[in-house]
C-alpha cells in the first residue's frame, strides 16, 4: 500500500543554447540532494530554446532513452527512486519533436510530444499527435503537458479525466505571467496539483528576437492556491508536499462533484473542430 502523501519538486534552471555538457552538469548540480517522488525540469532543458530552423533542431535532438539526457535522467531517477519529467528535443527518424521524457526509478516510462507549438517552434518541430498520457509510479499518477499547452484548457482537463493527481508542466515561458496565473485555475477547475518548471535567463540568436524567460516556477494545489513559487531571475528548486487523497476527491463543500456533474453531451457542438 502506497502512502497518499508525496513530495514534488520543480527545478528552475538557466540552460545555455547548444552547450549540452555544461547544461547536463548544471542539472546534475541542481539535482544533487533533491529528494522527491516527482521532479519536473524545464522545457528543452539540455539544449536551450531558440532554434533557428528545423535542421538545427534535428541536429541538437536526441533519441530516447539512449541519448545523453535520457541516460542521465535514468541515473538521476535511480538515485532518487522517484519520477522525473524533463523537456528535450527528440529525434525520431526524420521527425523532430519538442518533447518530455518520463523516467522513474532508473527506467524509461515514455515520451510526451508537445501538442500545441508556440511561435517559431512551428518552423522547427513536428506537432505531437498524442495521446495525452498519465504515468503512474509508486501510487502517484502524473499527467504531462509542455509549456503552451497550458492555454488550451482541454489539455489539462483530459489529463485530469485520465486520472492524474498532478500535472507535470516543463516550460520555457516568455509571456508576462499569464501561465503562472492560469495554472492556478487549471489546478482549481480540475482539482489536481500542478508543477510548472520554468527557466530563467535570456537568449538572443539572430535573426530571432531576444527572449527573456520569466522564471517564477509554480507548484499549485487543487484549491487554486500556490504551494510554492520561484524567483523571477534566479535558478532554484521548489518543493511541496501533496496528498493524492485531495486530488482524487472532486467534490466541493457544496456537495457538487465537478466530474460527475459535467454534461459533455451538451458540450459536443462547441468542441467539434468545425462547429456550425
Buried (B, 14 or more C-beta within 10 A) or exposed (E): EEEBEBBBBBBBBBBEBBBBEEBBEBBEEBBEEBEBBBBBBBBBBBBBBBBBEBEBBBEBBBEBBEBBBBBBBBEBBBBBBBBBBBBBBBBBEEEBBBBBBBBBBBEBBEBBBBBBBBEBBEEBBBBBEEEBBBBBBBBBBBBBBBBBBBBEEEBBBBBBBEEBBBBBBBBBBBEEEEBBEBBBBBBBBBBBBBBBBBBBBEBEBEEBEEBBBBBBBBBBBBEBEBBBBBEBBEBBBBBBEBBBEBBBEBEEEEEEEBEEEEEEEEEEEEEEEEEE
